[in-house]
């Protein structure tokens, strides 16, 4: 078997595996969230969220910090819509940038609330996710103190920020957003083919009346979908959307390392995938989930009614339908 | 085939053919791994970006 085949083979099977793993929890969370549903995500469309037809999606890949993307975005005087994924909220607020919309999708009940600051956290959890993850590395040291700072920051600056929340989001996230004065706009994840008679998506829509968004596997892609398919933005830029780890990242500093090492042991070199950046020549490391996100994005971007600009200056999202440029060129273009 | 090919010797080793539908260890291994990996939201291929329901079945007419 040629080297690398294993990682790509796993990536090809992750659409079905994801549906199998998260659907039940997502549906349970929807039932719990139903009393809180007041606004549809479609209610965001007529609101004045940024001027003109441009939007920037802020994701939290390593290039966000390496290239100082948030600082540059703020300095650029960009007047379009700024849409941040949940894990970018803290980084944005620390730089004094308040997003127009924050997107949250993951049904996890313990981890995701941390992106908003978890007021119930009193000691470092056994789960080392926040100490290990690359999305907001300030949590790597003294995460209890960092969490406390984030709670205060969100309480002070995020009131009134709109949250585009998947009905699959955990009640912990919902309660935290409500407590911070954030405004929730709801949508259903598209779980399956709504044209099939036994479709979960169709049944869910019948129950709560909300639109179903095709999330593309991850919150960053869901934010991009929101930008053009809901808000009607026609030129959408991406920052921090790397779908990978910068050159030199050790395996144990990657998101799925515990799961991968437990299942594949010494075959790590076969599971992880390396992708060369066409401009910089850098070789970025990625894993099967991120590689799947990339392949899905390329499938979706061909059908999108918008131009997509990758301003990450790194990562593995380069190819047909995605225009590579700098953030400044996008803002001034 | 065994009706036509007959050797003039006997072998000591017992040869068992694997059952045709039995999963390989690689399949089992990867299936177990897949149950722990993946995304935070589904992707549905070739179904567009947003579905607001069908007017025909009444599902798209709710006030949201």
Interface residues (C-beta under 8 A of the other chain):
Chain A: X9 X10 X13 X14 X15 X17 X18 X19 X20 X21 X22 X23 X37 X39 X40 X42 X105 X106 X107 X108 X166 X168 X186 X189 X190 X191 X192 X193 X194 X195 X201 X202 X205 X206 X208 X209 X210 X211 X212 X213 X214 X215 X216 X217 X218 X219 X222 X225 X228 X229 X230 X256 X259 X260 X262 X263 X264 X288 X289 X292 X293 X296 X299 X300 X303 X304
Chain B: X29 X30 X32 X33 X34 X35 X36 X37 X38 X39 X40 X41 X42 X43 X44 X45 X47 X48 X49 X50 X51 X52 X53 X59 X60 X62 X63 X64
